[in-house]
Amino acid sequence: AELREAYEACLPALSAYSTEMGQNRELFQAYEALANSPEAAGFDVAQKTILEHSLRDFRLSGIDLPPEQQKRYAEVQSKLSELGSKFSNQLLDATQAWTKHITDEATLAGLTDSAKAQMAAAAQAK
């Protein structure tokens, strides 16, 4: 719970940082300059792919949008991060809370004795 709270407290700053980096015009121009440089022609496939993906990611982050739309993009990204985190937390909570009570040992046919013992111990701990 403490780790979750710390993550949620940092989430807005992490989201803002990610958006800010993706919309950083100077950084984008540096990547473009590198992509258009003679040195880039000598890059291996992995280096070219990384460069292409980085430029793509800038565009997907709204680098080409006007400032007011970039601001709206940042707001949407922040809300998306918040909702994604909330969903993940609820999914984790639901998964951890789920149980199935088994009364017929035949249902466990095929499991090793050690697996059955682990399951029994986990059931008793709840």
Buried (B, 14 or more C-beta within 10 A) or exposed (E): EEEEEEEEEEBEEEBBEBBEEBBBEEBBEEBBEBBEEEEEEEBEEEEBEEBEEBBEBBEEBBBEBEEEEBBEBBEEBBEEBBEEBEEEEEEEEEEEEEEEEEEEEEEEEEEEEEEEEEBEEEEEEE
